[in-house]
Amino acid sequence: MHIVYVSREYPPSRRAGGIATYLKIVAEGFAARGHKVTVIAANDDTSCEQREVSNGVEVVRLAGGDFLIPGAEPSASRMARLRFLYRFHSYRRRVAAELRRIPDADVVEVAEYGAEGLYLNDRGVPVVYRLHTPALLDHSDFSLSKLSTANALYYYAGRKELDILRRHARFVTSCSSSLREWAVRHAGLDASRVQVIYNPLQPDFFHHDASVQPAEAPERPYVFFAGTICDWKGAADLVEAVGLLNREGLSVDLRMAGKTGAFGERLAAEHASDGWLHILGKLPQQQLKALYRGAAVVCFPSWWENMPMVCLEAMSLGAIVVGSDSGGMAEIIEDGKSGYLLPPKRPEAWAAKIREAMALTAEQRASISEAARARISSVFSLDSILDSTEQVFRDAIRQSAKH
């Protein structure tokens, strides 16, 4: 089977995020199974095209993308910042043209995010749409975002994402039941036609390297957070929760790793004199593993999440994880058994749960750690996700051949 993935991002790229991580795992997984795999992605430098083969996957990085990465194109003009307007359609036509150059493609998977399936449905190849998170999903209350000054730059693309799903999506998978629920409500999809297939954890997280130990024996216990440091990830809520604990006399640090930006910088400045907040920036995988393992508690207080990879990573390493019950983490964590779930936006409740988790006995921690590892290994392993996805692809090919 020749599987073609279409994605706005694919590692290594300065734009790579959760979709790119998922895509690299499954693309290389299918290539290892003997399938032919091609990825059509956008090149960071939109002025040129690149082609390569990496771990058995042919990667085509197209020119003409509708974005600008600072530093990737030193000669770009000021107008380049408006590419999302004047290159929106031309780039997606370029994606469709590249697909036409692959005569033996059997099936295409494309994310709904970015509306890159806009011109793919008349190519004669079945298209499977993968729900990751539409641009107009409002993380604050799980609603459909309305046009505002805050989303004006991507609102058009977000409407196109929904239009494509409504008009063309015959075959759909979703990375969580929560996201399927949103798509049924706001994109009019038939729930029976949306198959939930979780994101897999990268295989090397299952290989517990005994040499990866906590980075240090910390003088003070610490709570750990990994992910983009922003409002809807609950970053400020967690800072408030840990601040409450310290004011109540429980000496505990908060270490936060991930993309920082202005929001994280503001948090760091506001608490610079407190001494317990440490914003670490983006870290390599080995350092993240050590921080997961050394943490007293790992917290992900997002207002809503689809299927966060950081939660899978932390649990696979046996961390004591407290996650938001809004979205996909409620499908990962078995509350009270393999971790804990709490409603978001309630710093006092998070502070109380952190205190409770830190007071667990060694035996209680060991029980939760083992349950967390077992949960991730049994439900989120690459082989089981590839099996389910391959069945969807074969069904799409078979049903398309009948029409």
Beta strands, then each sheet from edge to edge (+ up, - down):
strand 1: 2-6
strand 2: 36-42
strand 3: 50-54
strand 4: 57-62
strand 5: 107-111
strand 6: 127-131
strand 7: 137-138
strand 8: 143-144
strand 9: 171-174
strand 10: 194-196
strand 11: 222-226
strand 12: 253-257
strand 13: 277-281
strand 14: 297-300
strand 15: 321-324
strand 16: 340-342
sheet 1: 3+ 4- 2- 1- 5- 6- 9- 10-
sheet 2: 7+ 8-
sheet 3: 13+ 12+ 11+ 14+ 15+ 16+
end
